[in-house]
């Protein structure tokens, strides 16, 4: 399998509309940061953004910026600046590259949108449902900008998300309202929160339907497409633009399904990606798999922005439930059941586990999970070593060789 094959990947036409909405989003943040005529909240990517929108905040997501740093392949050069002020090279490379970006005033927003710096926050909000790193990340900026830091501490690794956990998280989110009233200058309006929740719910259901189309053969969308097109679900949820975008994308992908057009040409192998993307290798990996007639078509990562439990009639409880039932929060037992369901739903031939050096909370291959799932399902798997942002942790040739051998193994087992 050493012969170089030019891969054929299908372009998604809706990308232009997504780029337009994303540009408008970043320029609105930049304008508000300069004029200070609107308050800006920084929020972790699966934090209570709906509550912030209801108070009139513009919401900025540092993790989205971290992904941009990785995708533009400048993160590796920025990480040492955070290391130099005491942040370990072993912790989240989103965190270290983002702080390095700030310290050097080097942001991909400049090349993409002509924006010189990230927006200045009036408040920083976190939810530890992902990891403790997000709290420490926000804490650094709270000290740097001298602005309030508030957050939710979510119990981690439950197998079942019970009423006690949901009530605790719901009360923490609801308790934020008092401080957010003071910071925003606006009174809490339950009707505004319900309206935002309704938009977020609509967005998440559309995004869920987009990803579910990958169950068809051939799949009209790949994991690599998903990592890009999840952008509106991350930063625009709670807005009409997110809903509008996914309606357009969904229509295009349904047309592909009707016409049996796959994300790649001649799909032969259906692969599941477990773990974080390697942002600086998205194109390279997309081409590699496409050249092997393998479509990486489903993942837990892209599904992290499906919040089916949102309910505008009970916003705090439903936010707590949705943000605590996420895959990354759960026990291995719950995760394994989830992956087994995904294998069946998407007719998976093999699983790629990404062991991300600086992201232990989203690397699910370190405690025997791959072997347990393979034993129970018969679906083979391989673990590749890398990182979300730090390209020093990656051996491209080794990963390429291992992936090629893995696809050969799938073929031989048929």
N, C-alpha and C positions, 0 to 999 in steps of 0.2 A: 504493500500500500504506500510505496514511496513515490509513485508517479504523481506529479503535480497536476491537479485537475482544477480548471477554472470554475469556481462555484457560481451558481446562478441563484441569487436571492431576489425576491420580489419586493419592489419598493412600495411602501404604503403611501398612497396619495394624500391622505388626511394629515400627513406630517406637516405640511405647510400651514394648515390652520392651527395645529398645536404650537408651532414655532411663533405664530402671530400672538396667540394668547399668552404664551410664556414671556415674550418680549414686553407685552403690555403690563404684565404682572410685575416684572422687575423694574420697569421704568416708573410705574406708579409708586413702588417702594422707594426708588431713588429720589423722585420728586418730593415725596413726603419727608424723607430724611433731610433733604436740603432746606425745605421751607418750614418744616416742623409744624405744618398745619393739620397733620393727622398723626395720631399715636401709632407706634409700631411695636408689636410684640414678637419676640423670637420664641419659637415653640419647637420642641422635639417632634419628629415626624409623625409619631402616633401618640401625640399629646392632645389635650382638650381644645383643639383649634376652634371647634364650633362655639364654645363659650367666648373665646376671644373675639371672633367675628361679631357675636351678638352685642358686644360692647363697642363696636365700631373700630377695633384695631385692624390695621393691616398686618398680616401674619407672614413672617419670614422663617424659613426652615434651614438652620445651619447644616443639617445632614444632606439636604439637597445640594448645598454649596460644596459639601465634602465630596459628594458623588461627581460633581462637575470637575473638581480638582483632580479626581482620579481619572475620569474619562478623558480629560485633556492632557493627562500624563505629566502634570507639573507637580503632583503631590509629593513624589519621592524627593524632589529637591527642596521642598519646604519643611518636611518633617524634622530635619536636624535643628531648625530654629526653635521649635518647641522643645526638642530634647535639651537644647542649651539652657533653657530656663527651668529645667527640672522635670519635664514630662517624659516618662520612660518611653523608649522605642518599642516596648512590648504592649503598650496600651493602644486603644482604638486609633487607627491611622486616619480616620475621618477627623477625630479630635486634633491630633498632632499636625496634620497637614492644614487644617482650617486655622488653627492658631498661628502656624507658620505663615500662612497666607496673610493673615492680619498684620503680623509683625513686619512683614516685608512689603505690605501694600501691593500684593501680587494676586489678582483675582481673575478667573476666566470671564467674569462679567464684563471686563474691559474689552476683550477681543470680540465677545459675542454681541454685546449691546452698547458698547461705548460708555459703560458705567465704571467709574474710577474706584469705588469702594463699596463694601457691603453696607446696608442701611444701619443707622444708629438706633439701638433699641430704647424703648421707654420701660420695658419690663421683659424679663426672661422667664419662660415657663417650661417645666420639664415633667416627664412621667418616666419613672424608673422601670416601666414594664419591659423595656428593651435591655437595660443594663445600668450599672451605676455610673459608667463613663459619661452618659449624657448629663447627669447632674453635675459632675466635676467640670465638664465642658462649659456648661452654662454658668457655673460658679466663677470660672475664670473671667468671663466677659462681664458678669455682674460687678466684679471687683474693678475691672478695667474701665467700665463705663459709669460706675457708681449709680447703678439702677437696681430696683428690687428684683429679687429672685424668689419665685414661688413654685411649688411643685406638688406632685402626687407620688407617694411611695407605694408601689404596687407589690403585693406578695408575689413571689416568683416560684415557679415549678409546681403549681398545683396540677393534679390529675383532673380533678373536677373543680370548676369555678362555682363555689357554693354561695348561698345567700349572704353569709358572713363576710366573705371577700367582697362581693358586689356592694354591699351596704357600706363597708369601710371606704372603698374607692369612690363611691358616689358622694359620700359626705365630704371627702377631701375636695372633690371637684366643685361641689356646691359651695364649700367654704371659701373657695378662691374668689367668689363673687364680691365679697366685702372689700377686699384689697383692690380688685380690678375696678370697682366703682370709683375708688379714690384716685387711682392712677389714670383712668380714662376720662374722668369727669362726667361720666354718664351713669344714670341709675340702671340697675338690672331690669331688663324688660323680658319677661318670660315669653311673650309673643314673638319677639325678635329671635330668641333662641330656638323656638319651635320652627320658625321659618328657615333658619340656617340648617337645623337638623334635617328638615324635609329635603333641602337641596343636597346635603351630604348623603342622605339615604338614597336619593335618586342617582347620584353620582356613583355610589358604591355598587348599586344593583346593575347599572350599565357596565361598569368595569368588570364585575363578576361575569356578566354575560359575554363580554369580549373574551375573557380568558377561557370561558367554558367552551368556546367554539374550537379550541385546540383539540377537543375530543374527537372531532371529525377527521376523516382520512381522505386526502392529506390535510394536515393542519394548516389553516390560513395564516397563522401567526406563530412566531418563534419566541422563545424566552428572551432572546436578544432584542427583538422588537419590543417585547413587554417591558424591559428595563428602561426603554426610552419613553414609551407611550403611557407609562404609569405616572409620568410627571404631573399631569393635571389632577390625578387622584391624590397625589401627595400635597401639592402646594395650592391647588385651586378648589379643593373640596369645600363645600359650603357656599359656592358661588354658582351663578347661572352658566358661566363660561365652561366649567367642568362638565356640566350636564350637556350643554350644546356640543362640546367636542366629542364626547363618547357616543352621542347619537349619530354623528357623522362617521366616526370610526367604525361603529357597529354595522352601519349600513354597508360600508365598503367591504367589511369582512364577510358579511352574509352573502354578498354578491360573489365573493371568492368561493365560499362553500357551495353555492348553487352551481357555479361553473367548474367546481373541482380544481380550483387553483390553489396550490400549496405555497407556503412561505418559502420553500426551497423547491428546486426541480427534482423530480424523481425521488420522493421520500421513501426510504426503505426501512429506516430504523427510527424508533420513537424514544427519545431520551428525556429523563427527568433530571433537573438541576436542583440539588439540595445545598443551600447555603447562600452566601453573598456572591454577587457578581465580582469578577475581577475587572474593575472598571476600565483600567488601561489596556485591556485585551479584548474588549467586546467585539470589535471588528475582526480581529485576528481569529478569535474563537468561532465567531459566526461563520467566517470563511472556511475554517478548518472542518467544522461539522458538516457544512453544506457540501463541501468537496467530498465527504465520505457518505453522502446521501443520508445523513443522520440529521433529523430535526429535533433540536432541544426545544420542547414545546410546552413544558409545564414546570412549575417551581413553587416552592413555598414562599419565596421572596416576593414575587409579584403579587401573590395573594395576600400579602400583609396589609394591603389597603382595601380589603373587603370587610366592611363592617355591617353585616346583615342584621345585627341586633339593634341598630339605630331605630329609635321610635320617638317621633317628635311629641307624642302625647305624654311621654315619661322621659324627658331628655337626660337627667342626671343618672338615673338607674341604667338606662339603655347605653349611655356613653361608657359607664363603668363596666358593663357586661361586655360590650364590643371591644373595648381597649384592653380587657383582661383575658379574653378568650383567644387572643392572638397566639399563633404557633410559637413564637419566640419566648413567650411567658411560661409555657406549659412544661410538664414533666416529660421524661422520655417515653413513658408509657402512652401518654396522650399523643405525643408526636408520632410515635410508631403507628398507632391506629390511623392517624391522619394520612401518613405517607402510603400505607397499604390501600386506603380508599382511593388515593390519587392514582396509584399504579393501575387499579382496576378501571377507574373512570376514563383514563387517558390512554389505555392500552400500551403501557410502558414496556419497552424491551430492555432497558438498562438505566441505572442511576449513576449520575456523577455527583460525588460528595466533594465539596470544596472545603478544605481545611484552611481557613483564613487565619494566618499567624496572629494578627492583632485583634481578632474578633471571636473569642472563645464562646461568647453567648449565642452566636449564630453559626457555629461550626458543630454539627451534630454527628460527627464521625469519630469522636475521641473516646467514647465509652461503650464500644461494642454494638452500636445501633446498626451499622451496615450489615454485619454478619447475621444479627438476629432477624432483620427484615429479609435478607436473602434466603435464610434457612426456611422462613415461613412462606415466602412467596415464590421462590425459585428464580426471581429476577436478579440478574448479576449486577454488581456495582463496582466502582473504582473510586478511590480517593485521590484527588490531585491537591498538591500543596501550593499555596499562594497567599494572596492577601487582597483585601478590597482596594487599597490605595498604594501600598508600599511595594513597588515593583522589584525591589531588591530581594524580596522573598520568593521570587518566581524563577523557575528554570523552564523557559519556553520549550526548549528541545526535549527535555524529559517529559513534560506534560504532553507534547505533541506525540511522542513515541508511545506513551502510555495510552493515550486516547485512541490512536490508530490500532493498537493491539487490542484494546477493549472492544472496538467495533468488529474486529476480526473474530473475537471470541463470541460475540453475539451471533454473528453469521454462522460460525461453526456449530453452535448449539442448536440451530434451527433444524 
